[in-house]
Amino acid sequence: MAVAVDKPDAHRLRVMPWWLVLVGLLVAAALGWLVLDLLLSEADRATQPDTRATLRIDAIRTGLTVVAGTGGGLALLLAARRQWITERAQRHQESVAAQDQAHRNRVQSHAEAVADAAQRHQDRQSGAAEHDAAERRLTELYTRAVELLGNDSAAVRLGGLHALERLGQDNPGQRPTITAVLCAYLRMPAGDGEPRETEVRRTAQRVLTRHLRADDAAHWPEATLDLAGARLVDFDAAGCTLVDANFTAAAFTGTTTFAGATARGRLLLGAAVFDDVVFDDLNVEGEIMLDGVRVGGSASFDDAAFDGLSCRRSSFAGPASFRRATFGQPTSFDATRFEDAATFQEADFVGALSMEHTEFGGSASFHAARFTNMALFRWTIFGAEALFDRARFTDAANFGRARFHRMASFRDAQFSRPPQVDQARAVTDPGHRWPTDAVVERLDDEWLLLVDR
C-alpha cells in the first residue's frame, strides 16, 4: 500500500537575527537625533533669549517624542510578528497533528487490509482442505459402492445399489455419474435363468425410475438414461420424466409401461423388443423413434401425445391401440406390420401421416379419426376390415395401389377433395361402403378396381 509523502512548506519561517533589532534601535536613535538637531538649529535662530530657551525645550521634547514613537512602532511591529509567529506555530502544530492522524489511519487501514487478506487466505486454505477431505471421502464411498456392485454375491450387489442411491441423494453433483453406472450395469450381459441376478436388475431399474418421477421428493432432474442394448424386466417408467433417453435395441421382457411419462428431447426406442408395452397418456415433447420395434404382445398408446413419431419397419404381433392419440408432427408407419387388430379410433393427425407399404393383418380402425394434413396409404395392405367411418380428411388422401382383402367402410367419412385411389384393389364384398362418387370397376370375379376420376 503506497503512503503519500507531504510536500515541504514553501514558506518556511526564518529566525530574525539580533543585529536587525539593533539596527532598528540605531535607526530610531538616529532619527531622533536628526529631528532634535533640526529643531535645535531652528530654536537657536530666535532673537529673544526667553523664546530661544522655550524653543530648545520644545525641540528636546519633540526629539524624545520621535524617538519614543519610533521605538513604540518597533515594539508594536515586534509584538505583531510574535503574534503571527504564534498563530503560524499553532497552524503548523494542527497540520502536523492532522498529518500524523492521517498517517496513523493509513497505517491502520493497511494493517486491517493485510489482516483481512490473511484471513481470507486462511479461509480459502481451510475451505480447500475441507473440500479435498470431502472429495476424498466421496471418492472412497463411491469406489466402495462400485466394488460392492461388482461382487459375486447378489446380496452384496443389492447393498452396492442402495449405497450408490444414498450417495446420489446426499450429493446431487454425483447423480449423473451414478445414473451412468447403473445404466452401464443394466447394459452388461446377464446370465440366463438366474433369479437373484434378475432381482438385482429389477432393483437397479427401480432405483433409476424412482428418481425420475417429478412428484417424487427425491427427484433427480439431472439423470439421463442410456440403456441401449440393455435387458430390462418389467420396466416401469410410469410418470417418469425422460430427457434424451436411449433404449435403442433394448430387450424388454414382461410388461413394460411408460404410462403418463413425459419425454423431452428424443426418446430412442429403435430396434427395441417388447413383450407387452403400455404408452398410455405418454407426452412426447420432442421426437420418439420406434423404427424397427418388435412387440410380441399388446401395445397401447391410448391418449398419448406425440410431437413427432417415426415407426417404420416395425412389427406388432398383438393388438395395437392408438385411441385418441395426437400426432403433432409428420408421422410415419411405413413398412410396419400389424399382425393383430390395430385401432386409431378418434386419433388426431395434425401433421402428415405416411402408412405406405404398411400391412394390417387384423382389422384396422380409423373410426372418427381426423387427418388435418396429407394422409398417405399407398401400397397399404388391409388384411381384414378397414374402417374409416366418420373419418375427416382436411387435406389430400391417397390410397393408390392399396389392397383391401376384406370389407372397407368409409361411411359418413368427409373428404375436402376426392381421395386418390389409383389402381387400388378390393375383394368383392357386399359390405363395402366407398366414399361418395367413388368409381369402382370389377376387375375379375374376386377383385374390384378403384379408379380416379
N, C-alpha and C positions, 0 to 999 in steps of 0.2 A: 504494500500500500504506500503510495507516494505521499510525502509530507511536504506541504508548501513552506517555502522559506520567505520570511518577511524581508522586504526591501529596506535598506538602511535609510534613515531620515535624512532628507536632502538639506534641511535647515537645522544643522546642529548648533547647540548653544555654545557660544565662545565665552571664556572667562575674561572679565575686564582686568587689564593689567593695572598695577598700583600707580605706575607713573602717569596713567591717564587722569587719575584723581588729582595727583599733584599738579599736573598741567592745568586742570580746571581751576584749582585754587590760585595758582600763579596768574592765570588769565583774569580771575576776579580781582586779585590784588592790583594787577597792572591797570585794569580798567578803572578801579577806584582811585589809584594814584594819578592816572591821566585826568580823570574828572576833577580831582582835588586840585591838581596843578593848574588846570584851566580856570577853575573858579577863583583860586587864589590870585592868579595873574589879573583877572578882571577886578578883584577886590583891591589890589594894590593901585589900581588906576584912580581910585576915588581920591578926591582932594581933601575931604574932611577926615580928620583922624578918627572921630567917633564913627563916622559912616564906614571907614575902612575897617575898623575893628569888628563892627557888626557883620559886614560882608564876609570877612575872613571866617568868623564863627559859623555863618551860614554855609560857607563853602566847605568847611571841615565837616559840618553836619551832613551836607548833601553827599560828599565823597564817601563818608561812612555808610550813609544810607544806600548808595550804589553798590558799595562792597557787600553790605548785608543782603541787599536784594539779589545780587548775583549769587552770593553763597546760598541764599534760600532757594533760588531757582535750581542751583546744582543739587541741593539736598532733596528738593521735590523730584528732580529727574532721577536721582538715585533711588528714592522711595518707589517711584513708578516702575523703575526697572526691577527692583526687588519683588514688587507685586507680580509683575509679568513673569519673572522667573519662577515665582512660587506657583502661579497658575499653570505655567507650562510644565513644571515638575509634576503637578497633580495630574494633568492630562497624560503626561508620559507614564506615570505610575498606573493610571487606569488603562492605557493602551497595553502596557506590559502585562498587566493582570489579565486583560481580555485575551491577549495572545497566548498567555500561559494557559488560560482556561480552555481556549480553542485547541491548543496543542494536547492538553490532557484529554479533551473529548475525542480528538482524533486517535490518540493512543488507546483510549478505552474502546472506541469503535473497532479499531484494528484488532485489539485483543479479543473482543467479542466475536468478530468475524472469524478470526483464527480458531477460537474455541468452537464456534458453530460448525465450521468446516471440518474440524477434527471430530466433532460429534456425529456429523453426517457420514463421514468416512467410517467411523466406528459402527454406525448403524448399518451402513452398506455391508461392511465386513460381517457383522452379526447376521444380517438377513441372508447374505450369500452362504454363510456357514449353515444356517437353518435350512435354506433351500437345498444345499448339497446333501445335508443329512436326510431331508425328506425324500429327495430323489433316490438316494441310495436305499432308503427303506422301501420306497415304492418299487424300485428295481428288484430288490430281494423278494418282496411279496409276489411280484409278477412272475419272476423266474421260478419261484417255488410252486405257484399255481400251475404254470405251464408244465413243470416237471410232474405234478400230480396228474395232469391231463394225459400225459404220455405213459402212465403206469399200466402194468399188465392187468391189474385188478380193476374190475368195473366199479366197485365201491369207491376206490381211491379216485378214479376218474370223475365220478359224481362229485366227490369233495372238491376236486380241482375246478369243476364247472361253477360250483357255488362260491368258491374262493374268488374266481375271476369276476363273477357277478357282483360280489360285495366290493371288490376293488374298484369296479366301474361305478358303483353307486357312490362311493366316497371320493372318487377322483374323476370328475367329468372329462378332464383332458385325456384320460386313458380309454374312454368309451369307444372311439373309432378303432383303436388298436385291439381292444378286447373283442369287439364285434368281428373284426377281421380274423382273429384267432379262432373264434367259434365257427365262423363260416369255413375257414380252412379245415377245421376238424371234420365238419359235415361233408366237405368235398372229398375227404380221404376215403379210399375204398374200405368197406366194412365186410367182415366175414358173414357169409350167408347162414341163416338159421341160428344166430347167437342171440337169445332173448335178452341177456344182460347188456350186450352192446346196443341192442335196439332201444332199451330203456335209457341208456346213456344218451343216445342220439335224440330221443324224444325230449329228454331234459334240456339238451343244448338248444333244440328248437324252441322250447317254451321260454328259455332264458332270453332268446333273441326276440321272439314275438311279444313277450310280456312287456318289454320296454319300448315297443313301437306303437303302443296304443296311446293316443293323445289324452284319453281320460284317466290314464294310469298316473299315480303320484310319482312313480319312478320312471317317467318318460325320458327316453334318450333321443332327442331330436337329431343328434349328430350321426346316428347309426345308419349305415348304408349296407344293404345285403348284397353279397356276391356269392351266390350259391350255384353258379354254373356247373353242371355235371354232378351235383350232389344227389344223394339218395335220401329222400325225406319220407317219413312215415306219419300219416295222419297230420299233415302240416296244417296248422290252424293260424291263419293271419287275419281272422275276422276283426274288423275295427282298427286295423293297424294303418299307420301312415308309412308308405313305402316311397323312398326317394331314390330314383335311379336304381331300382332293384333289378338284379340279373339272375334269372333262373334258367338260362339257356341250357337245353339238353339235360335238365334235371329230371330225375325219376321220382314221381310222387306215387306212393303206394297207399292204399286205404282211401279214406275220404279227405280230400283237400278242400279247404274253404278260404276264400278271400272275401266273404260276405261283409258288406259295409266298410270295406277298406278304401283308403284314398291313395291313389298312385300319382306321384308328382314326378315330372321328368319322363323318363322312359321306363316302362315295365316290360322287361325282356323275358319271354317265355317260349321263344322259338325252339322247335325240336324237343320240347318237353313231353314227357309221357305221364298220363294220369290214369287212375282207376275211375274214381268219381270226383267231380270237382264242382264247387259252388262259387259263382261270382256275383250272386245277387246283390243289388244296391252298390256295386263297385263304382267308385267315382274316379275316372282317369283324367287327370289334368295335364296330360301330355299324350304320348303315343304308347299303345300296347301292341307288342309283337307276338303273334301266335302262329307264325309261319311254321309249317311242318309239325304242328302239335298232333299228338295221338291221344285220344281219350277212349279208354276201353269200356267205361261205363257211362253214366249220365253226366251231362254238363248243363248247368243252369246259369244263365246270365240275366235273369229277370230284373227289370227296373235298373239295370246298370246304365251308366252314363259314360260314353266314350268320346274323347276329343278326337282321337284317330285310332283306327283299328286295322291291322293287317293280319288276315288269317288265310293265307294262301297255302295250297298243297297240304292241308291238314285233313285229319280223318276223325270222325265221331262215330264210334261203334254203337253207342247207346243213344237214347233220346237227348236232343239238344233244344234248349228253350231260351229264346231271347225276347220274351214277352215284355212289352212296354219299355224296351231298351231304347236309348237315344244315341244316335251316331252323329257327332257334330262335324267331323271332317271326312274326307273321302275314305270309304270303307271297301275293303277287298276280301272276297271269299273265293277268289279264282282257284280253280282246280281242287277245291275242297270236296270231300265226300262225307255226306251224312247218311250212314247206313240205316239208321232208325228214323223215327219221326223228328222233324225239325219245325219249330214254330217261331215265327216272328210276329205274332199277333200284337197289333197296336204299336208296333215298333215305329220309331220316328227317325227316318234317314234324312238328316239335314244336309249332309254332304252327298257327293255322288256315291252310288253303290255299283260295284262290279262283282257279278257272280258268273263270269264266263268260265265255261268248261266245268262248272260245279255239278256235282251229281247228288241227287236226293234219292236214297234207296227207299225210305219211308215217305210218309205224307209230308208235304211242305205247305205250311200255313202262313200266309201273309194277310190274314183277315184284319181289315181296318188299319193296315199299315199305311204310313204316309211317306211318300217319296218326293221331297222338295226339290231335289236335283236329279240329274240323269240317273236312270236305273238300267243296267246292262245285264241281260240274262241270255246272251248269245252262247250257243252251243251248250246250254244247260240241259241236263237230263233230269226229268222228273219221273222217277220210277214208280211213284204212287200218286195219290191225289195231289193236285196243285191248286191250292185255294187262295184266290186273290179277291174274295168277296169284300165289297165296301172299301177296297184299297183306293188311295187317291194318288195319282201321278201328276205332279205340278209341272214337271219338265218332260223331256223325251223318255220313252220306254222302248227298249229294244229286246225282242225275243227272237232275233234272227237265228235260224237253224237249231232252235231248241227242240227237245223231244219230250212229248207228253205221253207216257206209257199208260196212264190211267186217266181218270176224269179230270178235266181242267175247268175251274169255275171262276168267272170274272163278274159274278152277279153284283149289280149296283156299283161296280168299280167306276171311278171317274178318271178321265184322261183329258189333259189340256190340249192334246193333239193325238191323232191316231197312232197307236203303237206300231212299231216296225216289226214285222213278223217274217221277214224274208226267208223263205224255204223252211220255216218251222213245220214240224210234223206232229200229228196226234193220232193215237189209235182211235178206231171207230168206237165211240161210246155215246149212247143216247143221253148221258148225263152232262155232257159238255155245255157250259154256258160261256160263250165267247163274248168279247166286247161288242158293243153296238157297232154295226156296219162292218164287222169283220168279214173278210172274204175267205171262205173255206171251200176247198175243192177236194173231191175224192181222188186219191192217188191210186189206190187199189182196194181190194176187199178188206185190208187190215189198217191202212193208213189214210189219214186226211192230210192235205197240204194247205197251209195258211199262206195267203198271198197278199203282198202290199197293194194298196190301191194306187 
